[in-house]
Amino acid sequence: MNKIFKESSFNIFNEQKNDILQDDNTISNHVQMKQLNLQLQHFKLYQDVLNEALNQYDLIIQTISSLSNEFKDIQLQQFKQYISKFEKDSSLMQKFTQFDQIEAELKLHKQEKESLQNQLTESEKINLGNQQVIKDLKKNDAEQIKLMSDLKRQYESQSIKIKELEQQKTQFEIIVKEKEGALQMCQKQNEKNEEMLKQLKQTMDWQFSQSLTFSTIYKNSNCSITQNGKVIETNQYGWQCCMCDQMIPKNGLIQFAIKIIEISSIMIGIGFRDIVQSRNYGNCYDIGQGTYNIYYNGQCYNHDQQDKHTQQIAFPFSTNDIIIVEVDIQKKYVKWTKQSTNQSFTLNIDTSKDLYPCVHLNSRCKVEILNQVFK
């Protein structure tokens, strides 16, 4: 029985030891962990058997102790041999007592395994969380890459548009420079034209003034014309009107100048020849009588503006004054300016018929048409 138990125990121990060593080397394998748990259950069964055997061993020791007193002589030697053999077997039994230590180590390994398993589980959770973070980061990276790609395309599109705009700007700058050059040329030409117009106007004014004469026909018979039509005078009482031969042009602005040589009562202006002629060139200064005038005391006398008629809204003039008369048929106005003081007065006019320069004289008066306009 001892031999069988010894061999069985020895085989079980070797198998358990091999299994434990194998489990220590393969603790990370989940299947082997299950096998280890099963083997631990078997070991507990064997431990129960061992404990029972130890109890039997104690009983045998007690029996041997009681028998040792009884055996004598021949049996004593046989008993000693048996004792020696039993002691050898008991050494094996003592080894079984080491299983407590092995069991404690196995428990420690189990605890370590459970701790490692918990750490592994926690690591797996962290790993899953990290994988989700990585997944989110990859998704965010993909979105950022797409956004960067879109921005890159927009930048490239904007760059193309900017280049096109820069090209257009360059073209516009070239066009603007060309236009500026053309404008400068036009301005220079306009300046030349204005100068020419000014000279032409001066020439026209000069020509008009040069050619302007008091008419020997369209005048009151009491007036005398001298100096080739440039001077008119009278000694007679009563308003006497004298028209000029030259009609005021329909286009452009003209000027003429009248110098006061002698004065009693004088009006200077423009008028409609047919109306003045119908009145026999006398008293032709009231409303409806065909002339626009300023009186030497500063009053206005006109053909069609009752609110201004006889009103002292112009300026006075006297001997040696030069009165410049400016007329623009297109703009429908007549303007009087006293050359010495630059005082002026402007009046709207009716341009439906031809207009002519004229003067109205009363008592001792004498005036002259100047050949040029003084400004």
Rosetta blueprint (number, residue, H / E / L):
1 M L
2 N H
3 K H
4 I H
5 F H
6 K H
7 E H
8 S H
9 S H
10 F H
11 N H
12 I H
13 F H
14 N H
15 E H
16 Q H
17 K H
18 N H
19 D H
20 I H
21 L H
22 Q H
23 D H
24 D H
25 N H
26 T L
27 I L
28 S L
29 N L
30 H H
31 V H
32 Q H
33 M H
34 K H
35 Q H
36 L H
37 N H
38 L H
39 Q H
40 L H
41 Q H
42 H H
43 F H
44 K H
45 L H
46 Y H
47 Q H
48 D H
49 V H
50 L H
51 N H
52 E H
53 A H
54 L H
55 N H
56 Q H
57 Y H
58 D H
59 L H
60 I H
61 I H
62 Q H
63 T H
64 I H
65 S H
66 S H
67 L H
68 S H
69 N L
70 E L
71 F L
72 K L
73 D H
74 I H
75 Q H
76 L H
77 Q H
78 Q H
79 F H
80 K H
81 Q H
82 Y H
83 I H
84 S H
85 K H
86 F H
87 E H
88 K H
89 D H
90 S H
91 S H
92 L H
93 M H
94 Q H
95 K H
96 F H
97 T H
98 Q L
99 F H
100 D H
101 Q H
102 I H
103 E H
104 A H
105 E H
106 L H
107 K H
108 L H
109 H H
110 K H
111 Q H
112 E H
113 K H
114 E H
115 S H
116 L H
117 Q H
118 N H
119 Q H
120 L H
121 T H
122 E H
123 S H
124 E H
125 K H
126 I H
127 N H
128 L H
129 G H
130 N H
131 Q H
132 Q H
133 V H
134 I H
135 K H
136 D H
137 L H
138 K H
139 K H
140 N H
141 D H
142 A H
143 E H
144 Q H
145 I H
146 K H
147 L H
148 M H
149 S H
150 D H
151 L H
152 K H
153 R H
154 Q H
155 Y H
156 E H
157 S H
158 Q H
159 S H
160 I H
161 K H
162 I H
163 K H
164 E H
165 L H
166 E H
167 Q H
168 Q H
169 K H
170 T H
171 Q H
172 F H
173 E H
174 I H
175 I H
176 V H
177 K H
178 E H
179 K H
180 E H
181 G H
182 A H
183 L H
184 Q H
185 M H
186 C H
187 Q H
188 K H
189 Q H
190 N H
191 E H
192 K H
193 N H
194 E H
195 E H
196 M H
197 L H
198 K H
199 Q H
200 L H
201 K H
202 Q H
203 T H
204 M H
205 D H
206 W H
207 Q H
208 F H
209 S H
210 Q H
211 S H
212 L L
213 T L
214 F E
215 S E
216 T E
217 I E
218 Y E
219 K E
220 N L
221 S L
222 N L
223 C L
224 S E
225 I E
226 T E
227 Q L
228 N L
229 G L
230 K L
231 V E
232 I E
233 E E
234 T E
235 N L
236 Q L
237 Y L
238 G L
239 W L
240 Q E
241 C E
242 C E
243 M E
244 C E
245 D L
246 Q L
247 M L
248 I L
249 P L
250 K L
251 N L
252 G L
253 L E
254 I E
255 Q E
256 F E
257 A E
258 I E
259 K E
260 I E
261 I E
262 E E
263 I L
264 S L
265 S E
266 I E
267 M E
268 I E
269 G E
270 I E
271 G E
272 F L
273 R H
274 D H
275 I H
276 V H
277 Q H
278 S H
279 R L
280 N L
281 Y L
282 G E
283 N L
284 C L
285 Y L
286 D L
287 I L
288 G L
289 Q L
290 G L
291 T E
292 Y E
293 N E
294 I E
295 Y E
296 Y L
297 N L
298 G L
299 Q L
300 C E
301 Y E
302 N L
303 H L
304 D L
305 Q L
306 Q L
307 D L
308 K L
309 H L
310 T L
311 Q L
312 Q L
313 I L
314 A L
315 F L
316 P L
317 F L
318 S L
319 T L
320 N L
321 D L
322 I E
323 I E
324 I E
325 V E
326 E E
327 V E
328 D E
329 I L
330 Q L
331 K L
332 K L
333 Y E
334 V E
335 K E
336 W E
337 T E
338 K E
339 Q L
340 S L
341 T L
342 N L
343 Q L
344 S E
345 F E
346 T E
347 L E
348 N E
349 I L
350 D L
351 T L
352 S L
353 K L
354 D L
355 L L
356 Y E
357 P E
358 C E
359 V E
360 H E
361 L E
362 N E
363 S L
364 R L
365 C E
366 K E
367 V E
368 E E
369 I E
370 L L
371 N L
372 Q L
373 V L
374 F L
375 K L
